[in-house]
């Protein structure tokens, strides 16, 4: 008479709950990025349109020497200088000089950014998983009352956490070697920009990219082939889907080193490209066209 128990009524609304959860997660991630990702930076000021971003990125060392053209510091004796009253906070931002807090913030920034960029394209698979689980429960094939959709999503996001740790390590290395600006978080090297652009373009046209994209574009076949029951099965399935997504998009994410890791224009453009590739009928062709454009862009970068 009352339409079942509160739990049963809740399960019948799992689609709405799942949609609301994914939307909320995506919005919170975007708000975190726009607010500066806890780094004390203004994401809007770091967002710019530039065909060759490395030409627009200030090199702090060269800027200091150009501002003081008549000063030769090579023979200056610093031993007698009293530095007790000098503000040493700037040295904490020396390229490559990251402490534990810096590492944690950078990993969090990369992870939240991946959540913001990848959640929209992953939503159809998450929703389909919730529907398949509900159907299996109704048919008596499984006994899990609570749909482990959240566990599936957790497995997916954990894989992107692993990617974020690797991306942060690469970020630290590139910053230490002065390939990436410590202030703008974008490439200040023509060679780095060209290598990443051309590499991403070639990867867009590669069979491995196509294989991973095929799994992402066919969630029904993916779930039918890899389905496992219970929470452990959901975690495994989510992680496997995340692995295919990382395989599909990792080179595109590396392009953030070119335009700026906190550049909202590049973040939004890459997120839209990923969404189109995975969900739209012409997605694979759009991806290939983007690959050709990236190769041309990278080649032009070598000439400027």
Phi, psi and omega in degrees: 000320183270008177082016178101178181288162177305322180295318180295320177295324178295318181295328179290342178257020186296330179296312179297320180294318180296315178300313180299320180295316180294318179297314180298317179300315181295315180296317179297321179296316179296320178297321179297319180292312181299327180284357177107003176056030177074009184262000181073022181249155178263107183297329180293320179290336180269000181259124183206159176258121178208131180291326179232083187302330183296337178283340183262352184274122181288136174263113189297322182293314181292326179297320181294318181288326180288330178287341181232064187296334183268000185259121175254110185263002185294328183254013184284133178269115183262000188292331183264006184276131178275112183253014185294330181262007183278138177286114183267004185297330181295331180290340179291341180260013177302136182309128178087349183269074180258136172265184181300320180295322178297316179299315181298316180294320181290320176297317178298319180299312180298317183295312180297323178296319177296321177298315180297321185278328189260337183302316180301319182284339178273345186303316180301322179291321178297316179295319179295321177300315179299321180292317179297319179296318179297320180294316179297324178293319180293328180275359180075016181283335177225163184244001180292114180287320180268118180296122183279043180297322177297326178292320176301313179295323179297317177299318178299313184287332178296324177295320177290334172296316176301317176299319182295323177297315179296319180295322178295319177298318177294320178302312179301316182295314181294324178291319180298323181272007176066023173278331180240135180292136178285339182267315182263349179057036178226165183296137171240023180233126177301319183291319178297314180301314182295316181298316181291319180294312181292319178299317178295321179296316178295321180294325177301332183262003187275155177296326180295318176300315181296322180295315179294319180296324180298320177296319181292329183274352182233069183297329179297311178295322179298312181292321180297324184279324190247007185302136171223141181280171173072174184295320179297319177296322179295318179297316179297317181295317178297320179294322179294318177297320177298322179297319177295322179293319176297316178299329181282324195241359189299324180288327175295320179295328179296339179293345176297334175293336180281302186274341181126123184295331178254017180278109185297330179296312180292320179300312181294319181296317179292322178297319179293318178299316179298317180298315180295316180302320188272330191247338185267149181304321181269015184307311180301322179290323175298318179298318179293319177298320177297322178299314179297318179296321179294320178297316178295318180297315179296321178296320178294327180298326179293342185263353182251000000 
